[in-house]
Amino acid sequence: MFIELNGVRLFYEKRGEGRPLVLVHGNGEDHNIFDQALLLLEKRFCCYAVDSRCHGQSSAGPLHYDNMAADMLGLLEALDLRDVIFYGFSDGGIIGLLAAAQTERITTLIVSGANLSPMGVKAHIRLLVRAMYWKTKDPKFALMLREPYISDDILVKIRANTLVLAGSRDLVLERETRHIAETVPGAELQILKGEGHGSYIIHSDKIANLIIDYCRMRA
């Protein structure tokens, strides 16, 4: 399905019935990374797996995290989704933090591998992204080099029940993940032993079970 908002055309796949669950992928990916997770999630929730702007089947537009968060807020309003579970991976997690700070429609927030600034990822990853940008001039790499900048003033505005996830081998610094969990009011933290940045998410049903378990505890 497509929806026009904020000057872009966003694609999303809708599956299942029940409480709305919005899923947003990471940089350079699309909603298909959730293929295995959706097989479980669609049995419990009405799932909206979205391609963010400049990704997948969605159209291009100015590429900043604020724009991407505005897209998700526009989607929630256009579809009149309430009591939303928002799950975001990597860039999707950044988008989730920004969006949840601006709306009461998101009542459960789960983020994986989100960072608050470009310095929140490990140094060798920053060097790799810089090299890829100079080679390709891809604006998606530029985005990771220049953004985000999420302050504590933004994080403390989040009122959703929040679960912060990361792998013990994540490319995001553990202190960054812990700071998010310590600053968002009432947030819970899980560092997943042996997991990398996306090993439990991309084409995996592990993230589905984590989402289901957290929502069951908060029911």
Sine and cosine of phi, psi and omega as CSV:
sin_phi,cos_phi,sin_psi,cos_psi,sin_omega,cos_omega
0.00,0.00,0.49,-0.87,0.03,-1.00
-0.85,-0.53,0.50,-0.86,0.09,-1.00
-0.63,-0.78,0.67,-0.74,0.00,-1.00
-0.99,-0.14,0.83,-0.56,0.08,-1.00
-0.32,-0.95,0.49,-0.87,0.05,-1.00
0.80,0.60,0.51,0.86,0.05,-1.00
0.99,0.17,0.13,0.99,0.05,-1.00
-0.78,-0.63,0.28,-0.96,0.03,-1.00
-0.93,-0.38,0.94,-0.33,-0.04,-1.00
-1.00,-0.09,0.66,-0.75,0.11,-0.99
-0.98,-0.20,0.65,-0.76,0.14,-0.99
-0.58,-0.81,0.50,-0.87,0.09,-1.00
-0.96,-0.28,0.78,-0.62,-0.01,-1.00
-0.95,-0.32,0.79,-0.61,-0.01,-1.00
-0.59,-0.81,0.61,-0.80,0.10,-0.99
1.00,0.07,-0.05,-1.00,0.01,-1.00
-0.67,-0.75,0.41,-0.91,0.05,-1.00
0.85,-0.53,-0.42,-0.91,0.00,-1.00
-0.88,0.48,0.68,-0.74,-0.04,-1.00
-0.94,0.35,0.71,-0.70,0.05,-1.00
-0.78,-0.63,0.89,-0.46,0.04,-1.00
-0.98,-0.19,0.76,-0.65,0.00,-1.00
-0.86,-0.51,0.76,-0.65,-0.02,-1.00
-0.78,-0.63,0.77,-0.64,-0.08,-1.00
-0.98,0.21,-0.04,-1.00,0.03,-1.00
-0.99,-0.12,-0.08,-1.00,-0.06,-1.00
-0.89,0.46,0.76,-0.65,0.05,-1.00
0.98,0.21,0.15,0.99,-0.04,-1.00
-0.90,-0.43,-0.14,-0.99,0.15,-0.99
-0.53,-0.85,-0.08,-1.00,-0.12,-0.99
-0.89,0.45,-0.28,0.96,-0.04,-1.00
-0.92,0.39,-0.26,0.97,0.06,-1.00
-0.90,0.44,-0.32,0.95,-0.03,-1.00
-1.00,-0.07,0.28,0.96,-0.11,-0.99
-0.84,0.54,-0.70,0.71,-0.01,-1.00
-0.96,0.28,-0.64,0.77,0.01,-1.00
-0.89,0.46,-0.63,0.78,-0.05,-1.00
-0.91,0.42,-0.45,0.89,0.03,-1.00
-0.87,0.49,-0.52,0.85,0.06,-1.00
-1.00,-0.02,-0.67,0.74,-0.12,-0.99
-0.92,0.38,-0.57,0.82,-0.04,-1.00
-0.93,0.37,-0.24,0.97,0.05,-1.00
-0.98,0.19,-0.25,0.97,-0.07,-1.00
-0.85,-0.53,-0.43,0.90,-0.12,-0.99
-0.74,-0.67,0.30,-0.95,0.22,-0.98
-1.00,0.00,0.97,-0.26,-0.18,-0.98
-1.00,-0.08,0.70,-0.71,0.10,-0.99
-0.85,-0.52,0.98,-0.18,0.01,-1.00
-1.00,-0.09,0.91,-0.41,-0.22,-0.97
-0.96,-0.29,0.62,-0.78,0.26,-0.97
-1.00,-0.02,0.89,-0.46,0.02,-1.00
-0.94,0.35,0.29,-0.96,-0.05,-1.00
-0.81,0.59,0.60,-0.80,-0.02,-1.00
0.94,0.33,0.22,0.98,-0.01,-1.00
-0.75,-0.67,0.50,-0.86,0.11,-0.99
0.82,0.57,-0.75,-0.66,-0.03,-1.00
-1.00,-0.02,0.01,1.00,0.04,-1.00
-0.98,0.19,0.42,-0.91,-0.04,-1.00
-0.99,0.12,0.18,-0.98,-0.02,-1.00
-1.00,0.07,0.32,-0.95,0.06,-1.00
-0.12,-0.99,0.00,-1.00,0.07,-1.00
-0.79,0.62,0.74,-0.67,-0.16,-0.99
-0.95,-0.32,1.00,-0.06,0.08,-1.00
-0.65,-0.76,0.47,-0.88,-0.02,-1.00
-0.89,0.45,-0.54,0.84,0.05,-1.00
-0.89,0.46,-0.66,0.75,0.05,-1.00
-0.88,0.47,-0.68,0.73,-0.05,-1.00
-0.92,0.39,-0.62,0.79,0.07,-1.00
-0.92,0.40,-0.63,0.78,0.04,-1.00
-0.89,0.46,-0.58,0.82,0.06,-1.00
-0.87,0.49,-0.70,0.71,-0.03,-1.00
-0.93,0.37,-0.62,0.78,0.07,-1.00
-0.90,0.45,-0.65,0.76,0.05,-1.00
-0.90,0.43,-0.62,0.79,0.05,-1.00
-0.88,0.47,-0.73,0.69,0.00,-1.00
-0.87,0.50,-0.66,0.75,-0.02,-1.00
-0.95,0.30,-0.68,0.73,-0.04,-1.00
-0.90,0.44,-0.59,0.80,0.01,-1.00
-1.00,-0.05,-0.02,1.00,-0.03,-1.00
0.77,0.63,0.78,0.62,0.03,-1.00
-1.00,0.03,0.75,-0.67,0.01,-1.00
-0.76,-0.65,0.30,-0.95,-0.06,-1.00
0.78,0.63,0.75,0.66,-0.14,-0.99
-1.00,0.09,0.66,-0.75,0.27,-0.96
-1.00,-0.06,0.83,-0.55,0.03,-1.00
-0.91,-0.41,0.86,-0.51,0.09,-1.00
-0.91,-0.41,0.80,-0.60,0.02,-1.00
-0.74,-0.67,0.70,-0.71,0.03,-1.00
-0.95,-0.31,0.81,-0.59,0.09,-1.00
0.85,0.53,-0.92,-0.40,0.08,-1.00
-0.83,0.56,-0.60,0.80,0.05,-1.00
-0.88,0.47,-0.55,0.84,0.07,-1.00
-0.93,0.36,-0.65,0.76,0.08,-1.00
-0.86,0.51,-0.73,0.68,0.03,-1.00
-0.86,0.52,-0.67,0.74,0.00,-1.00
-0.89,0.46,-0.67,0.74,0.03,-1.00
-0.88,0.47,-0.71,0.70,-0.01,-1.00
-0.91,0.42,-0.68,0.73,-0.04,-1.00
-0.93,0.36,-0.69,0.72,-0.06,-1.00
-0.90,0.43,-0.44,0.90,0.04,-1.00
-0.96,0.29,-0.17,0.98,-0.11,-0.99
-0.88,-0.47,0.05,1.00,-0.05,-1.00
-0.52,-0.85,0.47,-0.88,0.13,-0.99
-1.00,-0.10,-0.04,1.00,0.02,-1.00
-0.93,0.37,-0.52,0.85,0.04,-1.00
-1.00,0.04,0.93,-0.38,-0.02,-1.00
-0.95,-0.30,-0.25,0.97,0.12,-0.99
-0.73,-0.69,0.81,-0.59,-0.01,-1.00
-0.83,-0.55,0.80,-0.60,0.07,-1.00
-0.79,-0.61,0.84,-0.55,-0.01,-1.00
-0.81,-0.58,0.61,-0.79,0.04,-1.00
-0.84,-0.54,0.76,-0.65,0.13,-0.99
0.84,0.53,0.65,0.76,0.03,-1.00
-1.00,-0.03,0.55,-0.83,0.10,-0.99
-0.84,-0.54,0.37,-0.93,-0.07,-1.00
-0.99,-0.13,-0.34,0.94,0.02,-1.00
-0.44,-0.90,0.25,-0.97,0.04,-1.00
-0.86,0.51,-0.44,0.90,0.01,-1.00
-0.98,0.20,-0.06,1.00,-0.01,-1.00
-0.99,0.15,-0.05,1.00,0.07,-1.00
-0.95,-0.30,0.33,-0.95,-0.07,-1.00
-0.90,0.44,0.51,-0.86,-0.16,-0.99
-0.86,0.51,-0.65,0.76,-0.05,-1.00
-0.93,0.37,-0.45,0.89,0.07,-1.00
-0.94,0.33,-0.66,0.75,0.05,-1.00
-0.87,0.49,-0.66,0.75,0.02,-1.00
-0.90,0.43,-0.65,0.76,0.02,-1.00
-0.90,0.44,-0.71,0.71,0.01,-1.00
-0.89,0.45,-0.66,0.75,0.03,-1.00
-0.88,0.48,-0.68,0.73,0.02,-1.00
-0.90,0.44,-0.65,0.76,0.00,-1.00
-0.92,0.40,-0.58,0.81,0.03,-1.00
-0.92,0.40,-0.71,0.70,-0.01,-1.00
-0.90,0.43,-0.48,0.88,0.01,-1.00
-0.98,0.20,-0.64,0.77,-0.15,-0.99
-0.94,-0.33,-0.38,0.92,-0.12,-0.99
0.85,0.52,0.43,0.90,0.00,-1.00
-0.95,0.32,0.83,-0.55,-0.02,-1.00
-0.88,0.48,-0.36,0.93,0.03,-1.00
-0.93,0.37,-0.56,0.83,0.10,-0.99
-0.95,0.32,-0.64,0.77,0.04,-1.00
-0.86,0.51,-0.63,0.78,0.02,-1.00
-0.84,0.55,-0.72,0.69,-0.04,-1.00
-0.93,0.36,-0.46,0.89,0.01,-1.00
-0.97,0.22,-0.48,0.88,-0.15,-0.99
-0.96,-0.28,-0.34,0.94,-0.08,-1.00
-0.65,-0.76,0.20,-0.98,0.04,1.00
-1.00,0.02,0.05,-1.00,0.22,-0.97
-0.69,-0.73,1.00,-0.01,-0.05,-1.00
-0.97,-0.26,0.90,-0.44,-0.05,-1.00
-1.00,0.07,0.26,-0.97,0.09,-1.00
-0.88,0.47,-0.52,0.86,0.03,-1.00
-0.87,0.49,-0.51,0.86,0.07,-1.00
-0.97,0.24,-0.72,0.69,-0.06,-1.00
-0.87,0.49,-0.61,0.79,-0.06,-1.00
-0.95,0.30,-0.19,0.98,0.05,-1.00
-0.99,0.15,-0.21,0.98,-0.05,-1.00
-0.96,0.29,0.82,-0.58,0.00,-1.00
-0.93,-0.37,-0.05,1.00,0.02,-1.00
-0.94,0.34,0.50,-0.87,0.23,-0.97
-0.87,0.49,0.82,-0.58,-0.19,-0.98
-0.80,-0.59,0.73,-0.69,0.12,-0.99
-0.88,-0.48,0.81,-0.59,0.00,-1.00
-0.94,-0.33,0.85,-0.53,-0.06,-1.00
-0.89,-0.46,0.49,-0.87,0.18,-0.98
-0.31,-0.95,0.42,-0.91,0.11,-0.99
-1.00,0.10,0.46,-0.89,0.04,-1.00
-0.91,0.42,-0.33,0.94,0.06,-1.00
-0.94,-0.33,0.43,0.90,-0.08,-1.00
-0.90,0.44,0.42,-0.91,0.10,-1.00
-0.98,0.18,-0.25,0.97,0.12,-0.99
-0.99,0.10,0.69,-0.72,0.01,-1.00
-0.87,0.49,0.68,-0.74,-0.05,-1.00
-0.89,0.46,-0.57,0.82,0.01,-1.00
-0.90,0.44,-0.50,0.87,0.05,-1.00
-0.92,0.38,-0.72,0.69,0.02,-1.00
-0.87,0.49,-0.70,0.71,-0.01,-1.00
-0.91,0.42,-0.59,0.80,0.01,-1.00
-0.90,0.43,-0.65,0.76,0.06,-1.00
-0.85,0.52,-0.76,0.65,-0.04,-1.00
-0.90,0.43,-0.55,0.84,-0.01,-1.00
-0.98,0.22,-0.37,0.93,-0.12,-0.99
-0.99,-0.15,-0.61,0.79,0.07,-1.00
-0.93,0.38,0.82,-0.57,-0.07,-1.00
-0.83,0.56,0.83,-0.56,0.09,-1.00
0.96,0.29,0.16,0.99,-0.07,-1.00
-0.93,0.38,0.51,-0.86,0.10,-0.99
-0.96,-0.28,0.45,-0.89,-0.05,-1.00
-0.81,-0.58,0.69,-0.73,0.17,-0.98
-0.72,-0.70,0.87,-0.50,0.16,-0.99
-0.98,-0.17,0.89,-0.45,-0.15,-0.99
-1.00,0.00,0.92,-0.38,-0.10,-1.00
-0.88,0.48,0.75,-0.66,0.08,-1.00
0.99,0.15,-0.11,0.99,-0.04,-1.00
-1.00,-0.04,0.51,-0.86,0.08,-1.00
-1.00,-0.07,-0.41,-0.91,-0.05,-1.00
-0.92,0.38,-0.73,0.68,-0.06,-1.00
-0.80,-0.59,0.20,0.98,-0.11,-0.99
-0.89,0.45,-0.46,0.89,-0.03,-1.00
-0.98,-0.17,0.14,0.99,-0.10,-0.99
-0.84,-0.54,-0.82,0.58,-0.15,-0.99
-0.95,0.32,0.89,-0.45,-0.04,-1.00
0.79,0.61,0.68,0.73,-0.03,-1.00
-0.69,-0.72,0.57,-0.82,0.07,-1.00
-1.00,-0.05,-0.01,1.00,0.00,-1.00
-0.87,0.50,-0.66,0.75,-0.03,-1.00
-0.91,0.41,-0.53,0.85,0.03,-1.00
-0.87,0.49,-0.70,0.72,-0.01,-1.00
-0.92,0.40,-0.58,0.81,0.06,-1.00
-0.91,0.42,-0.67,0.74,0.04,-1.00
-0.90,0.43,-0.74,0.67,-0.02,-1.00
-0.87,0.49,-0.72,0.70,-0.04,-1.00
-0.89,0.45,-0.68,0.73,-0.02,-1.00
-0.92,0.40,-0.69,0.73,0.00,-1.00
-0.92,0.40,-0.56,0.83,0.05,-1.00
-0.91,0.41,-0.65,0.76,0.01,-1.00
-0.91,0.41,-0.53,0.85,-0.08,-1.00
-1.00,-0.06,0.03,1.00,-0.04,-1.00
-0.93,0.37,0.00,0.00,0.00,0.00
